[in-house]
Amino acid sequence: MTLTQMTMAKALNDGMRKAMEADPKVVIMGEDVGKLGGVFRITDGLQKDFGEDRVIDTPLAESGIIGTAVGLAIRGYRPVCEIQFDGFVFPGFDQIVSQVAKFHNRSAGLVKMPITIRIPSGGGIGAVEHHSESVETYFAHTAGLKVVACSNPSDAYWMIQDAIADDDPIIFIEPKRLYHAAKADVADAPTPLYQARVVRPGQHVTVAGYGPTMPTLIEAAKAAAEDGIHLEIIDLRSVSPVDFPTVLESVRRTGRLIVVHEAPHSFGVGAEIAARVTEDAFYSLEAPVLRVTGYDTPYPPSRLEHEWLPNLDRVLDAVDQILEF
Protein backbone atom coordinates (compact mmCIF):
# COMPACT_ATOMS: atom_id res chain seq x y z
CA MET A 1 0.00 0.00 0.00
CA THR A 2 1.28 3.48 -0.87
CA LEU A 3 0.26 7.04 -0.06
CA THR A 4 0.68 8.70 -3.45
CA GLN A 5 3.21 9.48 -6.14
CA MET A 6 5.40 12.56 -5.78
CA THR A 7 8.84 13.95 -6.52
CA MET A 8 11.57 13.95 -3.90
CA ALA A 9 11.18 17.72 -3.51
CA LYS A 10 7.48 17.37 -2.78
CA ALA A 11 8.11 14.41 -0.46
CA LEU A 12 10.59 16.41 1.63
CA ASN A 13 8.21 19.34 1.76
CA ASP A 14 5.31 17.15 2.87
CA GLY A 15 7.50 15.35 5.39
CA MET A 16 8.59 18.60 7.03
CA ARG A 17 5.00 19.81 7.01
CA LYS A 18 3.94 16.67 8.88
CA ALA A 19 6.72 17.15 11.42
CA MET A 20 5.73 20.78 11.99
CA GLU A 21 2.08 19.85 12.42
CA ALA A 22 2.97 17.12 14.91
CA ASP A 23 5.31 19.23 17.07
CA PRO A 24 5.11 23.03 17.53
CA LYS A 25 8.75 23.01 18.64
CA VAL A 26 9.92 22.13 15.11
CA VAL A 27 11.33 25.22 13.38
CA ILE A 28 12.93 25.57 9.95
CA MET A 29 15.71 28.05 9.34
CA GLY A 30 18.06 28.91 6.53
CA GLU A 31 18.89 31.23 3.68
CA ASP A 32 15.80 32.01 1.55
CA VAL A 33 13.78 29.13 3.05
CA GLY A 34 10.78 31.36 3.81
CA LYS A 35 9.48 33.75 1.21
CA LEU A 36 11.37 32.11 -1.66
CA GLY A 37 10.80 28.56 -0.45
CA GLY A 38 14.48 27.66 -0.82
CA VAL A 39 16.61 27.72 -3.95
CA PHE A 40 15.32 24.23 -4.81
CA ARG A 41 11.80 25.09 -3.53
CA ILE A 42 11.94 22.36 -0.89
CA THR A 43 10.34 24.58 1.78
CA ASP A 44 7.87 26.20 -0.60
CA GLY A 45 4.68 27.35 1.16
CA LEU A 46 5.77 26.45 4.68
CA GLN A 47 6.34 30.01 5.87
CA LYS A 48 2.95 31.03 4.52
CA ASP A 49 1.27 28.24 6.48
CA PHE A 50 3.33 28.25 9.69
CA GLY A 51 4.48 31.86 9.95
CA GLU A 52 7.79 33.67 10.07
CA ASP A 53 8.48 32.54 13.65
CA ARG A 54 8.68 28.89 12.58
CA VAL A 55 10.11 29.21 9.06
CA ILE A 56 12.90 31.72 9.45
CA ASP A 57 14.80 33.50 6.70
CA THR A 58 18.31 33.88 8.09
CA PRO A 59 21.27 36.05 7.08
CA LEU A 60 23.83 34.53 4.70
CA ALA A 61 25.86 33.13 7.58
CA GLU A 62 26.02 29.38 8.09
CA SER A 63 27.89 29.77 11.37
CA GLY A 64 25.03 31.92 12.62
CA ILE A 65 22.42 29.42 11.42
CA ILE A 66 24.04 26.49 13.24
CA GLY A 67 24.94 28.54 16.31
CA THR A 68 21.36 29.74 16.63
CA ALA A 69 20.12 26.18 16.23
CA VAL A 70 22.31 25.08 19.15
CA GLY A 71 20.68 27.71 21.36
CA LEU A 72 17.20 26.70 20.20
CA ALA A 73 17.94 23.03 20.87
CA ILE A 74 19.13 23.81 24.38
CA ARG A 75 15.76 25.52 24.94
CA GLY A 76 13.81 22.47 23.79
CA TYR A 77 13.22 23.24 20.12
CA ARG A 78 13.90 20.94 17.17
CA PRO A 79 15.62 23.11 14.56
CA VAL A 80 15.81 22.03 10.93
CA CYS A 81 18.65 23.93 9.26
CA GLU A 82 18.90 24.14 5.50
CA ILE A 83 22.37 24.63 4.04
CA GLN A 84 21.72 26.18 0.64
CA PHE A 85 24.44 24.18 -1.17
CA ASP A 86 26.75 21.45 0.06
CA GLY A 87 29.92 23.49 -0.33
CA PHE A 88 28.44 26.29 1.78
CA VAL A 89 28.42 24.16 4.95
CA PHE A 90 32.05 24.87 5.83
CA PRO A 91 31.52 28.28 7.46
CA GLY A 92 29.30 26.37 9.92
CA PHE A 93 31.72 23.46 10.27
CA ASP A 94 33.17 24.69 13.56
CA GLN A 95 29.73 24.92 15.16
CA ILE A 96 28.72 21.48 13.85
CA VAL A 97 31.87 19.67 14.96
CA SER A 98 32.68 21.61 18.13
CA GLN A 99 29.19 22.22 19.52
CA VAL A 100 26.42 20.24 17.80
CA ALA A 101 28.32 16.94 17.87
CA LYS A 102 29.66 17.28 21.41
CA PHE A 103 27.04 19.08 23.50
CA HIS A 104 25.12 15.97 24.56
CA ASN A 105 28.32 14.28 25.73
CA ARG A 106 29.68 17.47 27.28
CA SER A 107 26.53 17.81 29.41
CA ALA A 108 26.77 14.17 30.58
CA GLY A 109 23.57 13.44 28.67
CA LEU A 110 21.51 16.20 30.27
CA VAL A 111 21.16 18.36 27.14
CA LYS A 112 19.97 16.88 23.86
CA MET A 113 20.81 18.28 20.43
CA PRO A 114 17.80 17.35 18.23
CA ILE A 115 19.11 19.32 15.24
CA THR A 116 18.59 18.22 11.64
CA ILE A 117 20.99 19.80 9.15
CA ARG A 118 19.71 19.37 5.60
CA ILE A 119 22.42 19.50 2.92
CA PRO A 120 21.64 19.36 -0.83
CA SER A 121 24.47 17.15 -1.98
CA GLY A 122 26.37 15.86 -4.97
CA GLY A 123 26.85 16.74 -8.61
CA GLY A 124 25.05 16.18 -11.85
CA ILE A 125 23.32 19.57 -12.15
CA GLY A 126 25.89 21.32 -14.31
CA ALA A 127 27.15 23.52 -11.49
CA VAL A 128 30.61 24.45 -10.32
CA GLU A 129 32.56 23.60 -7.19
CA HIS A 130 30.90 24.64 -3.90
CA HIS A 131 27.59 23.65 -5.56
CA SER A 132 28.42 20.00 -6.31
CA GLU A 133 30.30 18.70 -3.29
CA SER A 134 29.92 15.40 -1.43
CA VAL A 135 30.61 16.32 2.17
CA GLU A 136 29.25 13.32 4.05
CA THR A 137 32.65 11.83 4.96
CA TYR A 138 33.65 14.87 7.01
CA PHE A 139 30.63 14.38 9.23
CA ALA A 140 30.63 10.58 9.28
CA HIS A 141 34.10 10.84 10.80
CA THR A 142 32.79 13.09 13.59
CA ALA A 143 31.75 11.25 16.74
CA GLY A 144 28.38 12.49 17.99
CA LEU A 145 26.84 13.02 14.56
CA LYS A 146 24.64 10.71 12.53
CA VAL A 147 24.61 10.95 8.74
CA VAL A 148 21.77 9.67 6.54
CA ALA A 149 21.06 9.98 2.82
CA CYS A 150 17.75 9.57 1.01
CA SER A 151 17.63 8.31 -2.58
CA ASN A 152 13.93 8.26 -3.48
CA PRO A 153 10.69 10.11 -2.63
CA SER A 154 9.41 7.49 -0.19
CA ASP A 155 12.57 7.55 1.90
CA ALA A 156 12.71 11.34 1.67
CA TYR A 157 9.19 11.63 3.08
CA TRP A 158 9.72 9.25 5.99
CA MET A 159 13.40 9.81 6.76
CA ILE A 160 13.07 13.57 7.20
CA GLN A 161 10.29 13.02 9.74
CA ASP A 162 12.30 10.39 11.61
CA ALA A 163 15.40 12.59 11.58
CA ILE A 164 13.52 15.55 13.03
CA ALA A 165 12.04 13.33 15.76
CA ASP A 166 15.47 11.89 16.68
CA ASP A 167 17.08 13.38 19.78
CA ASP A 168 20.55 13.15 18.19
CA PRO A 169 21.96 15.65 15.68
CA ILE A 170 21.65 14.38 12.12
CA ILE A 171 23.30 15.45 8.89
CA PHE A 172 20.59 14.83 6.30
CA ILE A 173 22.05 14.36 2.81
CA GLU A 174 19.70 15.14 -0.09
CA PRO A 175 20.78 14.32 -3.69
CA LYS A 176 19.97 17.58 -5.42
CA ARG A 177 19.85 16.14 -8.92
CA LEU A 178 17.01 13.85 -7.84
CA TYR A 179 14.86 16.59 -6.29
CA HIS A 180 12.71 17.05 -9.37
CA ALA A 181 13.25 13.72 -11.10
CA ALA A 182 10.34 11.43 -11.94
CA LYS A 183 7.61 10.90 -9.39
CA ALA A 184 7.56 7.67 -7.38
CA ASP A 185 5.32 5.94 -4.87
CA VAL A 186 5.53 6.86 -1.21
CA ALA A 187 5.03 3.86 1.07
CA ASP A 188 2.50 3.98 3.88
CA ALA A 189 5.14 3.06 6.49
CA PRO A 190 8.84 3.84 6.88
CA THR A 191 11.90 1.64 6.85
CA PRO A 192 13.80 2.26 10.13
CA LEU A 193 16.04 5.30 9.71
CA TYR A 194 19.41 3.57 10.17
CA GLN A 195 18.58 0.36 8.32
CA ALA A 196 19.91 -0.46 4.85
CA ARG A 197 17.58 -1.87 2.22
CA VAL A 198 18.15 -4.51 -0.45
CA VAL A 199 16.45 -2.84 -3.40
CA ARG A 200 17.26 -5.57 -5.90
CA PRO A 201 18.27 -9.10 -4.88
CA GLY A 202 21.06 -10.90 -6.71
CA GLN A 203 23.55 -13.71 -6.34
CA HIS A 204 26.80 -12.73 -8.07
CA VAL A 205 27.98 -9.35 -6.72
CA THR A 206 26.82 -7.08 -3.91
CA VAL A 207 26.83 -3.42 -4.95
CA ALA A 208 26.25 -0.91 -2.14
CA GLY A 209 25.64 2.81 -2.49
CA TYR A 210 23.50 5.64 -1.18
CA GLY A 211 21.87 8.89 -2.15
CA PRO A 212 22.50 10.07 -5.72
CA THR A 213 24.24 6.87 -6.86
CA MET A 214 21.20 4.64 -6.51
CA PRO A 215 19.56 5.25 -9.93
CA THR A 216 22.91 4.41 -11.57
CA LEU A 217 23.22 1.19 -9.55
CA ILE A 218 19.71 0.07 -10.46
CA GLU A 219 20.46 0.82 -14.13
CA ALA A 220 23.68 -1.19 -13.84
CA ALA A 221 21.81 -4.15 -12.37
CA LYS A 222 19.37 -4.15 -15.28
CA ALA A 223 22.21 -3.97 -17.80
CA ALA A 224 24.18 -6.75 -16.10
CA ALA A 225 21.11 -8.97 -15.95
CA GLU A 226 21.01 -8.99 -19.77
CA ASP A 227 24.35 -10.85 -19.61
CA GLY A 228 23.17 -13.24 -16.91
CA ILE A 229 24.93 -11.41 -14.07
CA HIS A 230 22.66 -10.72 -11.11
CA LEU A 231 23.77 -7.84 -8.90
CA GLU A 232 22.41 -7.43 -5.39
CA ILE A 233 21.85 -3.69 -4.93
CA ILE A 234 21.90 -2.29 -1.39
CA ASP A 235 20.81 1.25 -0.55
CA LEU A 236 22.77 1.97 2.62
CA ARG A 237 20.47 4.91 3.52
CA SER A 238 22.57 5.60 6.62
CA VAL A 239 26.25 6.50 6.24
CA SER A 240 26.87 6.76 9.98
CA PRO A 241 25.97 4.38 11.49
CA VAL A 242 26.29 1.90 8.60
CA ASP A 243 23.98 -1.10 8.77
CA PHE A 244 26.81 -3.60 8.58
CA PRO A 245 24.69 -6.68 9.36
CA THR A 246 22.72 -6.18 6.12
CA VAL A 247 25.90 -5.63 4.10
CA LEU A 248 27.70 -8.61 5.64
CA GLU A 249 24.76 -10.95 5.14
CA SER A 250 24.72 -10.07 1.46
CA VAL A 251 28.50 -10.37 1.01
CA ARG A 252 28.55 -13.77 2.68
CA ARG A 253 26.13 -14.96 -0.02
CA THR A 254 27.65 -13.27 -3.09
CA GLY A 255 31.34 -13.33 -2.08
CA ARG A 256 31.95 -9.99 -3.78
CA LEU A 257 31.38 -6.34 -2.90
CA ILE A 258 31.56 -3.05 -4.81
CA VAL A 259 30.91 0.21 -2.95
CA VAL A 260 29.86 3.27 -4.95
CA HIS A 261 29.79 6.92 -3.87
CA GLU A 262 30.34 10.35 -5.40
CA ALA A 263 32.79 11.56 -2.76
CA PRO A 264 36.52 11.21 -3.56
CA HIS A 265 38.09 7.77 -3.53
CA SER A 266 40.52 8.00 -0.62
CA PHE A 267 39.56 7.91 3.08
CA GLY A 268 35.83 7.72 2.31
CA VAL A 269 32.77 5.69 3.22
CA GLY A 270 33.79 3.03 0.72
CA ALA A 271 37.16 2.61 2.40
CA GLU A 272 35.55 2.14 5.82
CA ILE A 273 33.07 -0.41 4.49
CA ALA A 274 35.85 -2.28 2.68
CA ALA A 275 37.88 -2.43 5.88
CA ARG A 276 34.99 -3.65 8.01
CA VAL A 277 33.89 -6.27 5.50
CA THR A 278 37.48 -7.52 5.21
CA GLU A 279 37.70 -7.74 9.01
CA ASP A 280 34.37 -9.49 9.53
CA ALA A 281 33.83 -11.54 6.36
CA PHE A 282 37.32 -12.20 5.00
CA TYR A 283 36.77 -15.91 4.42
CA SER A 284 33.57 -15.22 2.49
CA LEU A 285 35.27 -12.95 -0.05
CA GLU A 286 36.08 -14.35 -3.49
CA ALA A 287 37.71 -11.06 -4.58
CA PRO A 288 38.98 -7.80 -3.08
CA VAL A 289 36.36 -5.17 -2.26
CA LEU A 290 36.29 -2.60 -5.06
CA ARG A 291 35.26 1.05 -5.01
CA VAL A 292 33.72 3.19 -7.75
CA THR A 293 33.86 6.80 -6.64
CA GLY A 294 34.68 10.36 -7.50
CA TYR A 295 38.35 11.13 -8.02
CA ASP A 296 40.85 12.60 -5.57
CA THR A 297 40.62 16.04 -7.16
CA PRO A 298 38.48 19.11 -6.65
CA TYR A 299 35.13 18.93 -8.44
CA PRO A 300 35.66 19.45 -12.19
CA PRO A 301 34.02 21.88 -14.63
CA SER A 302 30.48 20.83 -15.49
CA ARG A 303 31.43 19.58 -18.97
CA LEU A 304 33.60 16.91 -17.32
CA GLU A 305 31.40 15.93 -14.39
CA HIS A 306 29.81 12.92 -16.10
CA GLU A 307 33.27 11.35 -16.43
CA TRP A 308 34.20 12.33 -12.87
CA LEU A 309 31.10 10.91 -11.22
CA PRO A 310 30.45 7.17 -10.91
CA ASN A 311 28.56 6.40 -14.11
CA LEU A 312 27.06 3.29 -15.66
CA ASP A 313 30.19 2.34 -17.61
CA ARG A 314 32.48 2.67 -14.59
CA VAL A 315 30.17 0.52 -12.43
CA LEU A 316 29.88 -2.18 -15.08
CA ASP A 317 33.67 -2.15 -15.59
CA ALA A 318 34.06 -2.79 -11.85
CA VAL A 319 31.59 -5.68 -12.09
CA ASP A 320 33.63 -7.23 -14.90
CA GLN A 321 36.84 -6.71 -12.91
CA ILE A 322 35.56 -8.26 -9.69
CA LEU A 323 34.19 -11.31 -11.50
CA GLU A 324 37.58 -12.00 -13.09
CA PHE A 325 39.16 -12.87 -9.71
Steps between C-alpha positions, in 0.01 A plus 500: 500500500628848413398856581542666161753578231719808536844639426773500762461877539130465573563204732748700709262793513210281611719320752609825664141621498394186687778548754401863557135407543589227749734711716480880546864498611617412147641809327660535157778748439735586219583732215191578287298212650200723576370739240689336213443145621868410463713506187371151414148586628514227764340722767253662262181615676609410852557856619161602365332221696706501821615861526831681512569387858520135393643532148779751539690678225851538639796717399756348262703360788516125551687539828214715625239250380662207682590705807142620532376144460719390792337763721152399384574133567619578851163671556305195385441577133568270205672717239519392137784690333525521124847549354435655160772300319731227623817704461352780711498287817863571588447841663278309746742209535645623829156523660399156369815319611581694817151561639223302328690170507634534854238680709308189606820331617636819655185534713524136617180427309294776660465716187381352172584640157199407280631697201448390140740658251372457145771513232422486125783279385690371201548588136320444176327839470757675284626720782846593617695415813334604829169401334583135425688370802462170686569592860364200688840351591600804705198451722500120505847526652369725779396316815163624625346553157280269297497524121216372280429531128169459319488374141130495410176685585372238744816506709514879477148529641553262791868556577467876544222445754701237687810720497312796645352278773843356592661649810847477341641750249469373144665607177229438241646453151265578210608418140419826327488356150216271608285774655285546192554167327209271416227447755495177701276327751521592866450200728247512781764408761870578539806280497690562828724804458837327546417179315633418153267359237557236233330667205581227250601147602779320317749219537825598327618838635384727781501866396442751781439872465286783631337825403563618143674180386196277535336561158835416336531178702149388409575575133822299529313204647256500209784518248697222670193278515490498118834314516382261770676683784273569796611788721364541851444874546505640854391854584696572817270794590710569810868590462562526874410262651532252211269200517783250481288192578303550176818555298680202654206266450496588132878470455505160667258381230652669193869494601561834330443865588518829309435826686395806300493865608555843347745621764873465420657156503743523791404491870127481423194297591602234250837458668339453842252245367778313319703485820211378713390238249859375471522478880167325552446295183849434364445129442180569307670727246581360156663829391627826650238763582493757220397865505346714226514861611582856414867577448750647745477844341286807551165482321553552125336743256146395414595375152717233665280402793341199329846343467593598856190358665435126531311423180350189345813405305729533802269285716471230235879503449539436874253211476704345219821552699372345822363195319839431341658413838 
